[in-house]
Amino acid sequence: MKDHKMLNYIKDVIGNMPKDWLNLTTHRLDIYNEELAKTQFLEQFENLYHSNTSKTSALQELPTAYDYIRLGHPLSCILEWGIAHLNDLNSENVISFQSKTIPILAILRKNALEDKKTQIFYSDKIPEGFDADVVQRVYGYQFDLKKVDNVEDISAFDGSTIFISQEDQFSSIHLTSNIDFFISFHSKLGSVLLVNGKENESYISAVQHVRRRETIAMTPANAHVALKLLVENSSFNPPQTNRERDKKSVLASIKEITGSTTKGLVASCGLSMQYAIMMGLVHDALENHKGKDIKFIVPPNCYGGTNDQARRVADSLDTVEVVDLPVDGDNDMVQSIDTVLNKVAKENAVAYIIAEIPTNPRVEVPNLEKLKEVLSAERKTATGEIAIDPVFILDQTFCPNYHFLGEGEILSTVRTISYVSGSKFPSGGKCTAGYCVGNTKTEGLIEKVEKHLSLCDNEATELQYEILAKQLPSMNQRIKDAYTNTREFVTFIHDSLPGAKINFVSEEFAEQGFTPSVFSLDLPTKGNTAEEKETYKRALNLKLINSMITEIPNESKFCVSYGQLNGCYWTVPATSTQGTTKEDDKDYIVRVSVSGNLDLERHKKVFSKFVENI
């Protein structure tokens, strides 16, 4: 009876849900508490359930579940809540993934760090792409893989027991005390992990962290279908898409936009693309540079996901270490790279550099000729041998239209892989998919990257390909229009509030082709001590953002993205995109993202009003 009531309620919710639940990729930070991600949303959702309230107006009032769609969203939360109810579990014990293999890797990662044994059972087949040999050799995860005819055949084990089952729909699961983790996967929709037993609850945060950094939650579109399967107990009817046509179109657009002739790869998000790059390069180093240490050289204040993911890979593998690369403010990227590469060469190690151009959030561009020289320089080991040449992993999400890699371009002769977060300009904020390309020097490396993209089941979904196929052809024009508005807004702010420090590309760099639509704003402050000044400035940051989103609610939004089709986005990197960055490296400034379609005069007026009230 309880299950019947719950399923009927979910059915009503699906019928009345706000359109944004299915279509938005970024959510409001002004109604979001990161420490209560998912739980705050579900607590209030549960209140609506008990009062049998499913009106659209009530659902719209629910707080933000996660600040960014790849981490989770209302539909993934409700799917997990519904499955938990059916299986008498807490909702925290149910975690959905777009990937069918990452939940396995998440458990293996924690057990590898804790030196705990793992056995994996499956009744029919394991997810396609899961290469047990590569998982053991490259990721360093050890386990036994066994096929069984019946769940009852699984006996008690001193370690973790994972059971994998391919299901036509997500519903109640036959859990036994000898199964610690049940992974139910659907060939088209993704997977759901059930954490069984109190003794395994310590895995929940670790698994959530993997979903946060190395993959994405089940997409809204797929969670929506999964919920329908849950409540209607019906068969799966795939949406009408043409994956082959859309993928061909997307890869053609990527080739044209980047100028690269090598194979393009498209992932479920920017971070899952980066993870495939990192693990592909680790794989290559293990095969071609046996016994050598691997150094990932990363700016300490870059986007928190990049920083955190790199350190998580290093935590998992003894041969991998993260080396800090200061790039912003008083630090020159080229000089820092030269210094670090000289040190790594002396150690006879393999150097992989991850950097953003322009940098985030300070929007700085290095001298590209000098960058090429430093990356191309022949270096010697401590014993006088020629050192391994580095690989430059370039995040060019701010300016995806700039040609770095094609024949004759600035980085065409340096081993370089470039990647872009697709939730930004490529899709205009309509999906999370990201992509990467290399130059002719990295064709072998790209093959390894593709291997790990497949192993992690992190390729873009059919709908993501469809969205990119529609949006990519207009990307360069949208970048141009957004830059025009951004430059005008930056000039206005400079004239209105000369005491503010604005971080944006110079006119000179813009003429070279660097035309981002993001700038950061270091507001003027006051106080007798450094602490007083910092406190005042942080309060002023929020005052500015709140005035914008209050006065222009239809266009100004408090969220973390950019490259959107409409409006203006505001955030403070230190409290959003740099969430896991070390405190001393965080930027408590305002980051502003401007689109090519907004009421710029209205934004100028509201900003002027803010200046008058300082």
KEKOLDREN-560216 format. One record per residue (C-alpha): residue in three letters; y, x, z. Coordinates in steps of 0.05 Angstrom, whole numbers, plus 5000, padded with zeros to 4 digits. Example, Ala and Ser with C-alpha at 12.3 -4.5 7.8 and 13.67 -1.06 7.14 Angstrom:
2
ALA491052465156
SER497952735143
This chain:
614
MET500050005000
LYS504750575019
ASP503350934953
HIS504450294913
LYS511250184945
MET513250914934
LEU511150914860
ASN514750254847
TYR521050554878
ILE520651174834
LYS519850714774
ASP526250354793
VAL529851014803
ILE527751264734
GLY530550624704
ASN537150684740
MET538251434745
PRO545051724725
LYS545152024655
ASP547252694684
TRP540552774717
LEU537452864649
ASN543053224612
LEU546953684658
THR545254414669
THR550454574722
HIS552154174783
ARG557954094831
LEU558754614886
ASP563654184926
ILE557953724946
TYR552654264953
ASN550154655014
GLU545855234990
GLU542355305057
LEU540054585049
ALA538054624976
LYS533354064958
THR532553825031
GLN539453505036
PHE538453144970
LEU531552904991
GLU533652685060
GLN538952225032
PHE534252014975
GLU529051825028
ASN534251405063
LEU535351024998
TYR527850944991
HIS527050645061
SER532750155047
ASN529850024978
THR536450204945
SER535850464874
LYS542550264843
THR545750774797
SER552050784840
ALA547950974901
LEU544051514864
GLN550551814838
GLU552951914910
LEU547052374927
PRO549053104941
THR547453664892
ALA540153864899
TYR541054564869
ASP547254894842
TYR543855054776
ILE538654684736
ARG533655264727
LEU532855274803
GLY531354534808
HIS534853864799
PRO534253134821
LEU528352974776
SER524253584796
CYS525653434869
ILE523452704862
LEU517152914824
GLU515453394880
TRP517052864933
GLY512652354898
ILE506652824891
ALA507553044963
HIS507252314986
LEU500852194947
ASN497552794979
ASP500252725050
LEU504253365045
ASN511353555061
SER515753564999
GLU517054305011
ASN509654434999
VAL510154194927
ILE513654634875
SER514254484801
PHE514855004746
GLN516054994672
SER511355584668
LYS503955484677
THR502456204698
ILE508356394743
PRO505756004804
ILE499556434801
LEU503757064796
ALA508156834854
ILE502256794902
LEU499357444876
ARG506057794887
LYS506357604960
ASN499157794972
ALA500158464937
LEU506058624983
GLU501858425044
ASP495458755020
LYS491758095023
LYS485757904979
THR486057344928
GLN480756954891
ILE482556494834
PHE477855924813
TYR478455474752
SER474154894730
ASP475754854655
LYS480355404632
ILE486055834656
PRO493055764625
GLU493756064556
GLY497156744557
PHE494656944627
ASP491957644614
ALA488257844677
ASP487658574655
VAL495158654643
VAL496858284708
GLN492658784747
ARG494859414709
VAL502259274700
TYR504158804756
GLY499459144806
TYR496458474828
GLN489058494848
PHE484557874848
ASP477757594829
LEU477457074775
LYS471656574775
LYS469655934740
VAL466555364780
ASP463854684762
ASN466054334825
VAL471454424878
GLU466054334931
ASP462754984907
ILE468655384936
SER466955675004
ALA471255975059
PHE474456645044
ASP478157185082
GLY484357165039
SER487756674993
THR484056184948
ILE487555904887
PHE484555334847
ILE487255194777
SER486154534742
GLN488654274675
GLU490753544685
ASP492952984638
GLN497652734692
PHE500452924759
SER497852494816
SER493552544879
ILE489353174884
HIS482653294917
LEU484553834967
THR479354165012
SER480554625070
ASN477755215030
ILE483255154978
ASP489855474999
PHE493655344934
PHE492254814882
ILE495654914814
SER495554314768
PHE497954474698
HIS499454044637
SER499054354568
LYS505954084549
LEU509853954613
GLY508854554659
SER505454604726
VAL505754374798
LEU503554804857
LEU501054484922
VAL501154924984
ASN495454695029
GLY495154805104
LYS500155035157
GLU497555745154
ASN500255795082
GLU507155515093
SER509956215097
TYR508756255022
ILE513655695006
SER520056095009
ALA516856684972
VAL514456224916
GLN521155884912
HIS524456574905
VAL519956734846
ARG521856074814
ARG529156234828
ARG528956924796
GLU523256994746
THR522756304714
ILE525355594718
ALA523554934751
MET520254424706
THR525854194659
PRO529153514670
ALA526253254605
ASN519153454625
ALA519953244697
HIS522252574671
VAL515852504629
ALA511652744688
LEU514752214733
LYS513151674682
LEU505951914680
LEU505851894756
VAL508351174762
GLU505350864700
ASN498551214702
SER499051254626
SER497251764574
PHE502152294549
ASN506252134487
PRO509952764467
PRO517152674444
GLN518352744370
THR520653454357
ASN519453954302
ARG518354604340
GLU516555034279
ARG522854814241
ASP527454874302
LYS524755564322
LYS525555824251
SER532755564251
VAL534255874319
LEU531456554300
ALA535456544235
SER541856384273
ILE540456934324
LYS539557434267
GLU546057224235
ILE549957224300
THR547457894326
GLY546858264260
SER540058524284
THR534258544235
THR528858584289
LYS524858004316
GLY528657534363
LEU525357244425
VAL527456604460
ALA525856474533
SER526555884581
CYS532756204612
GLY536756844614
LEU533157104676
SER526256954648
MET528357344586
GLN530657914630
TYR524157904669
ALA520157964604
ILE524658544584
MET523658904651
MET516158804654
GLY515358984580
LEU519059634592
VAL514959784654
HIS508659654612
ASP511160134558
ALA512760674610
LEU505960624642
GLU502660724574
ASN507261234542
HIS510061614602
LYS504161634649
GLY505561884719
LYS513161864712
ASP517661464758
ILE521560884729
LYS528860794746
PHE532460134733
ILE539860304735
VAL543859684755
PRO551059534775
PRO550859334849
ASN556058774840
CYS553258474776
TYR550657754773
GLY546257654834
GLY540257434793
THR540158074753
ASN541158504815
ASP535958134857
GLN530758104802
ALA531158854790
ARG530258994864
ARG524458514868
VAL520858874812
ALA522059534849
ASP519359234914
SER512959044878
LEU511559704843
ASP511160394876
THR513260744812
VAL519660334803
GLU526360454837
VAL533260144830
VAL539160614823
ASP546260354833
LEU551160394775
PRO558460284796
VAL562059984735
ASP568059574759
GLY575059694786
ASP576160434801
ASN569360614771
ASP568560774697
MET562060524667
VAL561261104619
GLN562461634672
SER557761294720
ILE552261244667
ASP553061984650
THR552562184724
VAL546461754737
LEU542761954673
ASN543762694688
LYS540562584756
VAL534762164728
ALA533562684674
LYS532963244726
GLU527662824760
ASN523862744694
ALA523961994703
VAL524461404655
ALA531461094654
TYR532760364639
ILE540060154645
ILE542059424655
ALA549459284644
GLU554058724622
ILE559458814569
PRO564458554586
THR562958634660
ASN562358044707
PRO566657824741
ARG572058354726
VAL571458264650
GLU572058994633
VAL569959344569
PRO568160084568
ASN570160574514
LEU564460434466
GLU564761094428
LYS564161484493
LEU558661004516
LYS554761164453
GLU555761914464
VAL553261884535
LEU547161464517
SER545561914458
ALA546362574494
GLU540263024499
ARG538763194571
LYS533963684604
THR529263614662
ALA529364084721
THR524164514685
GLY528164544620
GLU524164034580
ILE527663504538
ALA528462874581
ILE526162184558
ASP531961824523
PRO534261204561
VAL533760474541
PHE540260074547
ILE539059354566
LEU545458994548
ASP547358324576
GLN552658074527
THR552857354552
PHE560457374556
CYS561157584483
PRO554757414446
ASN558357434379
TYR559858184382
HIS555458614336
PHE552559184377
LEU545859294344
GLY545759184268
GLU545559754219
GLY551760194226
GLU554059854290
ILE556160234353
LEU549360204389
SER544760194328
THR542360904340
VAL541260844415
ARG535060484442
THR538259824460
ILE535859124475
SER541058584480
TYR540157904514
VAL544257284525
SER543756694573
GLY543156084528
SER545955594578
LYS552755894563
PHE555455944492
PRO548955874452
SER547555164477
GLY554554994503
GLY551454844571
LYS546154354544
CYS539954764563
THR538155404599
ALA534355784544
GLY536256514532
TYR534657014477
CYS534057754463
VAL534058224403
GLY533358974395
ASN535459484344
THR530659854298
LYS529560374352
THR526359854398
GLU521459484353
GLY515459734393
LEU518859554458
ILE520358844433
GLU512858754422
LYS511658914495
VAL517258434516
GLU514057884475
LYS507358014509
HIS510357904578
LEU514457304556
SER507756994535
LEU504057224597
CYS509256904642
ASP509256284597
ASN516856324595
GLU518156184522
ALA523355644507
THR520954934507
GLU520854494445
LEU527054124468
GLN530654774483
TYR529255014412
GLU531754344386
ILE538254394425
LEU539455124404
ALA538054944332
LYS543754444335
GLN548654854376
LEU547955574352
PRO551055474283
SER557755264316
MET557655794370
ASN562356314339
GLN567655784325
ARG567055524396
ILE567856234423
LYS574156314381
ASP577155654403
ALA575555784476
TYR578656474474
THR585056194445
ASN585755704503
THR583756244554
ARG588956734529
GLU594356204533
PHE592256004604
VAL592056734627
THR598956864599
PHE601656234634
ILE598556444701
HIS601357144694
ASP608356864683
SER607756324737
LEU604656764791
PRO606257494777
GLY603457704845
ALA596357514823
LYS591858034793
ILE588457754730
ASN582158084704
PHE581557944629
VAL580558334565
SER586658674536
GLU589558464469
GLU586959114442
PHE579758954460
ALA580558244435
GLU582558524367
GLN576158934367
GLY572158284375
PHE571458194450
THR573957484459
PRO570957204524
SER573256554554
VAL572356764626
PHE577557104670
SER577957254744
LEU583857154789
ASP585557564850
LEU590757134885
PRO596557434924
THR595557434999
LYS599257565064
GLY597757755136
ASN598758325185
THR591658615181
ALA586558705125
GLU582258165159
GLU588057665161
LYS589657805088
GLU582457705067
THR581757055107
TYR588256785076
LYS586056965006
ARG579256635013
ALA582455995038
LEU587456024980
ASN581656094930
LEU578655434954
LYS585455104956
LEU586555264883
ILE579555034862
ASN580054394902
SER586854224874
MET584154314803
ILE577853894811
THR581653354850
GLU587553294801
ILE583353364738
PRO576453094757
ASN574352944686
GLU575453654661
SER575754144719
LYS569154254755
PHE566954694813
CYS560755034785
VAL557955704764
SER557155684688
TYR561455824627
GLY561155744551
GLN561154994561
LEU563254504507
ASN568854174547
GLY573454264606
CYS574654834655
TYR569755114707
TRP571755454772
THR567855854822
VAL568056424872
PRO562856944850
ALA561557184921
THR559156504942
SER555456304878
THR553456794823
GLN553257384872
GLY549357004925
THR544157564937
THR548858154924
LYS550258614983
GLU556358365021
ASP560558995009
ASP559658904934
LYS561558174930
ASP567857924896
TYR571757394935
ILE576057214876
VAL576556604831
ARG572756614766
VAL575256124713
SER571655904650
VAL575655554596
SER572755164538
GLY575655034469
ASN576554304486
LEU580954124546
ASP587853874564
LEU590954554574
GLU597854284588
ARG595153864645
HIS591754484675
LYS598354864670
LYS601954304708
VAL596854284764
PHE596955044770
SER604655034774
LYS604154514830
PHE599254974867
VAL604155564860
GLU609755144889
ASN605654984951
ILE603355684967
